[in-house]
Amino acid sequence: MVKNKSMVKMSKNWWMCLGLFFLFVFALPFTFAAEEETPAQTDCVYYFYGKECPGCASTDLYLNLLLSKYPQLNIQKFEVYSNSAHEQLLKDYFRDYQVAPESQGLPVVFVSGTFFVGEQPITELLEDRVLNNDDNACPSLGVQAVLGIVGEKSASTALDFLDFVQVSSAALKNSFVPAALALLLLFFILFLAMENEEHLLRRGFLFILGIYTTYLIYGVGFLSGFSQPAFGKFLVYFMSVIGLIVGIYSFKKFFSRKKLFKLPEKVVHLLEKVRKIFISPVGVFTFGLIAALFTLSQVSGVFLLIRLREGTSPLLFYYVLLFVLLLIIVVLLSYFLRIKSNVQAVKNEPYNERRANLWKDHYLKLFNFMIALLILVLSLALFFF
């Protein structure tokens, strides 16, 4: 009987030991996990970057990973290339943190009492600084002593970042966006209404001057209300429909002089008056001025950077000049082709003015046919864009 009690007691002890063993085994991973748990970090980091900054994309990715590792980390981001207030704030920090001009650049982070300039110092040193930093306050201006590391960097302002090649490339590309091509389409339509090559040259440049004026006004800070995307889309689709109508009518006129229907005499006179108003000096300038308003939503980011800066009028004038360069080339080329066709007509009939005029009319008809073909192609391209 005593033996049985002893065996029961031993059996209970064995089961207790086994239970404690399994409890220890299952609790062991959680013990290590608790020991390895990342401590909460509430440091405040100011991060300054630029949209086109070469090293900023990698730094952005690194900071996002750092934030996922330390969710309570306070990282405040400031884009400086397109935000003048952020740019001025960065200048203030560079000044108060006593960063030498030759060391200033992007990307840059400021932690209380410390700064890191360049992708490599940030990605290699920032985490250690966060872990070892006892001051979690946001970096403040007016500090006395700071420690900073400077590596390879990019320009800290948009004007330093922009160079001749980038501005030129952006302006030329801007002249081929759909809204800008809609302006070219409008010029081709006005071209068909021009009476002679002198009108084509002078009024073509007045049309371009209207566009140039609008862009300069927008560039110095006005007309911001017209930068809505809906304006650009409206101009593209409106001009594509008008272009299709004008192109088809011009094709029909080239192959057949037979009229589909006869308009009343009063309507014909009214349309002729409207045509003369549209191709008058004031008319073409106003056309360019107003039509350009509908293209402002499709200007390049480089133009917007220039627009946000003060004292950059030479750069602004240069950008807009390149933007209208395609139209200038079209006007000059059209003018010289018209002149050449007139000279060729005289060469064909040097002693017969009447026949020479017939040749001029023939060349003009061919020339207008080519313009109508361009109008159709451009209208279809814009319509299905």
C-alpha positions as CSV (number, residue, x, y, z in Angstrom):
1,M,0.0,0.0,0.0
2,V,2.9,2.3,0.9
3,K,4.6,1.3,-2.3
4,N,1.6,2.2,-4.4
5,K,1.4,5.6,-2.8
6,S,5.1,6.2,-3.5
7,M,4.7,5.2,-7.1
8,V,1.7,7.6,-7.5
9,K,3.8,10.4,-5.9
10,M,6.7,9.7,-8.3
11,S,4.3,9.7,-11.2
12,K,2.9,13.1,-10.3
13,N,6.4,14.5,-9.9
14,W,7.3,13.2,-13.3
15,W,4.3,14.8,-15.0
16,M,5.1,18.1,-13.3
17,C,8.7,18.0,-14.5
18,L,7.6,17.2,-18.0
19,G,5.1,20.1,-17.9
20,L,7.7,22.5,-16.7
21,F,10.1,21.3,-19.5
22,F,7.5,22.0,-22.2
23,L,6.6,25.3,-20.6
24,F,10.3,26.3,-20.7
25,V,10.7,25.2,-24.3
26,F,7.7,27.2,-25.5
27,A,8.5,30.3,-23.5
28,L,12.1,30.4,-24.7
29,P,11.5,32.0,-28.1
30,F,9.2,34.6,-26.6
31,T,11.9,35.4,-24.0
32,F,14.5,36.0,-26.8
33,A,12.0,37.9,-28.9
34,A,11.3,40.2,-25.9
35,E,15.1,40.7,-25.4
36,E,15.5,41.5,-29.2
37,E,12.5,43.8,-29.4
38,T,13.5,47.2,-30.9
39,P,13.3,50.0,-28.4
40,A,11.0,52.8,-29.2
41,Q,12.7,55.7,-30.9
42,T,11.0,59.1,-30.9
43,D,13.8,61.2,-32.3
44,C,12.8,64.1,-34.6
45,V,14.5,64.3,-38.0
46,Y,14.2,67.1,-40.6
47,Y,14.8,65.8,-44.1
48,F,15.4,68.2,-47.0
49,Y,15.3,66.9,-50.6
50,G,14.5,67.8,-54.2
51,K,12.3,66.0,-56.7
52,E,15.0,65.7,-59.3
53,C,17.9,65.3,-56.8
54,P,20.0,62.3,-58.0
55,G,20.7,60.9,-54.5
56,C,17.3,61.7,-53.0
57,A,15.4,58.7,-54.4
58,S,17.7,56.2,-52.6
59,T,17.6,58.3,-49.4
60,D,13.7,58.4,-49.5
61,L,13.7,54.6,-49.7
62,Y,16.1,54.3,-46.8
63,L,14.1,56.7,-44.6
64,N,10.9,54.7,-45.3
65,L,12.6,51.5,-44.2
66,L,13.9,53.3,-41.1
67,L,10.4,54.5,-40.3
68,S,9.0,51.0,-40.7
69,K,11.7,49.8,-38.2
70,Y,11.1,52.6,-35.8
71,P,7.4,53.6,-36.2
72,Q,7.5,56.3,-33.6
73,L,10.3,58.1,-35.3
74,N,9.3,61.7,-36.3
75,I,10.6,62.3,-39.8
76,Q,9.5,65.6,-41.4
77,K,10.2,66.0,-45.1
78,F,10.7,69.3,-47.0
79,E,10.9,69.5,-50.8
80,V,13.0,72.5,-51.7
81,Y,13.2,72.7,-55.5
82,S,9.6,73.6,-56.0
83,N,8.8,75.2,-52.7
84,S,10.4,78.6,-52.0
85,A,9.4,78.5,-48.3
86,H,11.2,75.2,-47.8
87,E,14.2,76.5,-49.7
88,Q,14.4,79.5,-47.4
89,L,14.0,77.2,-44.3
90,L,16.9,75.1,-45.6
91,K,19.1,78.2,-46.0
92,D,18.3,79.1,-42.4
93,Y,19.4,75.7,-41.1
94,F,22.5,75.8,-43.2
95,R,23.3,79.2,-41.7
96,D,22.6,78.3,-38.0
97,Y,24.2,74.9,-38.2
98,Q,27.3,76.6,-39.7
99,V,27.4,74.5,-42.8
100,A,30.0,75.9,-45.1
101,P,28.7,77.0,-48.6
102,E,30.9,74.4,-50.3
103,S,29.4,71.7,-48.1
104,Q,25.8,72.6,-48.6
105,G,23.7,70.3,-50.8
106,L,21.0,67.6,-51.0
107,P,19.9,65.3,-49.5
108,V,20.4,66.6,-46.0
109,V,19.0,65.6,-42.6
110,F,19.1,67.6,-39.4
111,V,18.8,66.0,-36.0
112,S,19.2,67.9,-32.8
113,G,22.9,69.0,-32.8
114,T,23.8,67.0,-35.9
115,F,23.5,67.2,-39.7
116,F,24.3,64.7,-42.5
117,V,24.8,66.0,-46.1
118,G,24.7,63.4,-48.9
119,E,23.2,60.0,-49.5
120,Q,26.0,58.0,-48.0
121,P,26.4,59.7,-44.6
122,I,22.6,59.6,-44.1
123,T,22.2,55.9,-45.0
124,E,25.3,54.8,-43.0
125,L,25.2,57.1,-39.9
126,L,21.7,58.3,-39.3
127,E,20.4,55.1,-37.6
128,D,23.3,55.0,-35.1
129,R,22.7,58.7,-34.3
130,V,19.0,58.1,-33.7
131,L,19.8,55.1,-31.4
132,N,22.5,57.0,-29.4
133,N,20.7,60.4,-29.2
134,D,19.3,61.3,-25.9
135,D,17.7,64.6,-27.1
136,N,14.4,63.8,-29.0
137,A,13.5,67.4,-29.6
138,C,13.2,68.6,-33.2
139,P,16.3,70.4,-34.5
140,S,16.0,74.1,-33.8
141,L,17.6,77.2,-35.3
142,G,20.0,79.2,-33.3
143,V,22.1,76.2,-32.1
144,Q,25.6,76.9,-30.8
145,A,27.7,73.7,-31.4
146,V,26.9,71.0,-34.0
147,L,28.6,68.0,-35.5
148,G,28.1,67.2,-39.1
149,I,29.3,64.8,-41.8
150,V,29.3,65.8,-45.5
151,G,29.5,63.3,-48.4
152,E,28.7,63.4,-52.1
153,K,25.8,65.8,-52.7
154,S,23.5,67.5,-55.1
155,A,22.6,71.2,-55.5
156,S,20.5,72.6,-52.7
157,T,18.5,75.0,-54.8
158,A,16.6,74.5,-58.1
159,L,18.5,77.3,-59.9
160,D,21.8,75.6,-59.0
161,F,20.4,72.3,-60.1
162,L,19.1,73.5,-63.4
163,D,21.6,73.9,-66.2
164,F,21.5,75.1,-69.8
165,V,21.0,71.6,-71.2
166,Q,18.1,70.8,-68.8
167,V,16.3,74.1,-69.4
168,S,16.7,73.8,-73.2
169,S,15.6,70.2,-73.2
170,A,12.5,70.9,-71.1
171,A,11.5,73.9,-73.2
172,L,11.8,72.0,-76.5
173,K,9.9,69.0,-75.1
174,N,7.2,71.4,-73.8
175,S,6.6,72.6,-77.4
176,F,5.4,69.1,-78.4
177,V,2.9,68.4,-75.6
178,P,-0.7,68.1,-76.9
179,A,-1.8,71.6,-75.9
180,A,1.2,73.1,-77.6
181,L,0.5,71.1,-80.8
182,A,-3.1,72.5,-80.6
183,L,-1.6,76.0,-80.9
184,L,0.3,74.8,-84.0
185,L,-2.9,73.4,-85.4
186,L,-4.6,76.8,-84.8
187,F,-1.8,78.5,-86.7
188,F,-2.2,76.2,-89.7
189,I,-5.9,77.0,-89.8
190,L,-5.2,80.7,-89.7
191,F,-2.6,80.1,-92.3
192,L,-5.2,79.0,-94.8
193,A,-7.0,82.3,-94.4
194,M,-3.9,84.4,-95.0
195,E,-4.1,86.4,-98.2
196,N,-0.4,86.7,-99.1
197,E,3.1,85.9,-97.9
198,E,3.5,89.3,-96.2
199,H,0.4,88.7,-94.1
200,L,1.7,85.2,-93.3
201,L,5.0,86.5,-92.0
202,R,3.9,89.6,-90.0
203,R,0.7,88.1,-88.6
204,G,2.3,84.8,-87.9
205,F,4.8,86.6,-85.6
206,L,2.0,88.5,-84.0
207,F,0.3,85.2,-83.2
208,I,3.6,84.0,-81.6
209,L,4.0,87.2,-79.8
210,G,0.5,86.7,-78.2
211,I,1.6,83.2,-77.0
212,Y,4.9,84.6,-75.7
213,T,3.2,87.4,-73.8
214,T,0.8,85.0,-72.0
215,Y,3.7,82.7,-70.9
216,L,5.7,85.7,-69.6
217,I,2.7,86.9,-67.6
218,Y,2.2,83.4,-66.2
219,G,6.0,83.1,-65.5
220,V,6.0,86.1,-63.2
221,G,3.2,84.8,-61.1
222,F,-0.1,85.7,-62.7
223,L,-2.8,83.7,-64.4
224,S,-2.5,80.8,-62.0
225,G,-6.2,80.1,-62.3
226,F,-5.7,78.8,-65.9
227,S,-3.4,76.0,-64.9
228,Q,-6.2,73.6,-64.4
229,P,-5.9,70.4,-66.5
230,A,-9.4,70.7,-67.8
231,F,-8.4,73.8,-69.8
232,G,-5.6,72.0,-71.7
233,K,-7.9,69.0,-72.5
234,F,-10.6,71.3,-73.8
235,L,-8.2,73.1,-76.1
236,V,-6.9,69.8,-77.5
237,Y,-10.3,68.3,-78.2
238,F,-11.8,71.5,-79.5
239,M,-9.0,72.2,-81.9
240,S,-8.9,68.5,-83.1
241,V,-12.6,68.8,-84.0
242,I,-12.2,72.2,-85.7
243,G,-9.1,70.9,-87.5
244,L,-11.0,67.8,-88.9
245,I,-13.8,70.1,-90.2
246,V,-11.3,72.5,-91.8
247,G,-9.1,69.8,-93.2
248,I,-12.0,67.9,-94.8
249,Y,-13.4,71.1,-96.3
250,S,-10.0,72.1,-97.7
251,F,-9.6,68.6,-99.3
252,K,-13.0,68.8,-100.9
253,K,-12.2,72.3,-102.2
254,F,-8.9,71.1,-103.7
255,F,-10.5,68.2,-105.7
256,S,-13.8,69.9,-106.5
257,R,-15.0,73.4,-106.8
258,K,-18.6,72.3,-106.8
259,K,-20.4,73.6,-103.7
260,L,-22.5,71.2,-101.6
261,F,-24.9,74.0,-100.8
262,K,-25.2,77.7,-101.4
263,L,-25.2,80.1,-98.4
264,P,-27.3,83.2,-98.4
265,E,-25.5,86.3,-99.5
266,K,-25.8,88.0,-96.1
267,V,-24.2,85.0,-94.4
268,V,-21.3,85.0,-96.9
269,H,-20.6,88.7,-96.2
270,L,-20.8,88.0,-92.5
271,L,-18.3,85.1,-92.7
272,E,-16.0,87.2,-94.7
273,K,-16.0,90.0,-92.1
274,V,-15.4,87.5,-89.4
275,R,-12.4,86.0,-91.4
276,K,-10.9,89.5,-91.8
277,I,-11.2,90.2,-88.1
278,F,-9.6,86.9,-87.2
279,I,-6.6,87.5,-89.5
280,S,-6.2,91.1,-88.7
281,P,-3.1,92.1,-86.7
282,V,-5.2,92.6,-83.5
283,G,-7.1,89.4,-84.2
284,V,-4.1,87.1,-84.6
285,F,-2.4,88.6,-81.5
286,T,-5.5,88.1,-79.4
287,F,-5.9,84.6,-80.7
288,G,-2.4,83.7,-79.6
289,L,-2.9,85.5,-76.3
290,I,-6.1,83.7,-75.4
291,A,-5.3,80.3,-76.9
292,A,-2.1,80.1,-74.9
293,L,-4.1,80.5,-71.6
294,F,-5.5,77.0,-72.2
295,T,-2.0,75.4,-72.5
296,L,-0.7,76.6,-69.1
297,S,-1.8,73.4,-67.4
298,Q,0.7,71.4,-69.5
299,V,3.9,73.4,-68.9
300,S,6.9,71.4,-67.7
301,G,8.1,71.1,-64.1
302,V,11.2,73.0,-65.1
303,F,9.1,76.0,-66.1
304,L,7.3,75.8,-62.8
305,L,10.6,75.8,-60.9
306,I,11.7,78.9,-62.8
307,R,8.3,80.5,-62.1
308,L,8.7,80.1,-58.4
309,R,12.0,82.0,-58.3
310,E,12.6,85.7,-58.1
311,G,15.1,87.5,-60.4
312,T,15.1,84.8,-63.0
313,S,13.8,86.8,-65.9
314,P,16.6,86.0,-68.3
315,L,16.0,82.3,-67.8
316,L,12.3,82.8,-68.2
317,F,12.7,84.7,-71.5
318,Y,15.0,82.0,-72.8
319,Y,12.7,79.2,-71.9
320,V,9.6,80.8,-73.5
321,L,11.7,81.6,-76.6
322,L,12.6,77.9,-77.0
323,F,9.0,77.0,-76.4
324,V,7.8,79.0,-79.4
325,L,10.8,78.1,-81.5
326,L,8.8,75.4,-83.4
327,L,6.2,78.0,-84.4
328,I,8.9,80.5,-85.5
329,I,10.4,77.8,-87.7
330,V,7.0,77.0,-89.2
331,V,6.3,80.7,-90.0
332,L,9.7,81.3,-91.6
333,L,9.6,78.0,-93.6
334,S,6.1,78.8,-94.8
335,Y,7.1,82.3,-95.8
336,F,10.1,81.3,-97.7
337,L,8.3,78.5,-99.5
338,R,5.6,80.9,-100.6
339,I,8.3,83.3,-101.8
340,K,10.1,80.6,-103.7
341,S,6.8,79.4,-105.4
342,N,6.2,83.0,-106.6
343,V,9.7,83.2,-108.0
344,Q,9.3,79.8,-109.7
345,A,6.0,81.0,-111.2
346,V,7.7,84.0,-112.8
347,K,10.5,81.8,-114.1
348,N,7.9,79.6,-115.7
349,E,6.3,82.5,-117.6
350,P,8.8,85.4,-117.5
351,Y,7.1,87.3,-120.3
352,N,3.4,86.7,-119.6
353,E,2.1,88.1,-116.4
354,R,-1.3,86.5,-116.7
355,R,0.1,83.0,-117.0
356,A,2.6,83.7,-114.2
357,N,-0.3,84.6,-112.0
358,L,-2.0,81.3,-113.0
359,W,1.2,79.5,-111.9
360,K,1.2,81.4,-108.6
361,D,-2.4,80.3,-108.0
362,H,-1.5,76.7,-108.8
363,Y,1.4,76.7,-106.4
364,L,-0.7,78.3,-103.7
365,K,-3.4,75.7,-104.2
366,L,-0.8,72.9,-103.8
367,F,0.7,74.6,-100.8
368,N,-2.7,74.9,-99.1
369,F,-3.4,71.2,-99.9
370,M,-0.2,70.3,-98.0
371,I,-1.3,72.5,-95.1
372,A,-4.7,70.8,-95.1
373,L,-3.0,67.4,-95.0
374,L,-1.0,68.5,-92.0
375,I,-4.1,69.8,-90.4
376,L,-5.9,66.5,-90.8
377,V,-2.9,64.4,-89.6
378,L,-2.4,66.7,-86.5
379,S,-6.2,66.7,-85.7
380,L,-6.4,63.0,-85.8
381,A,-3.3,62.6,-83.6
382,L,-4.8,65.0,-81.0
383,F,-8.2,63.5,-81.2
384,F,-7.0,60.0,-80.3
385,F,-4.4,61.2,-77.8
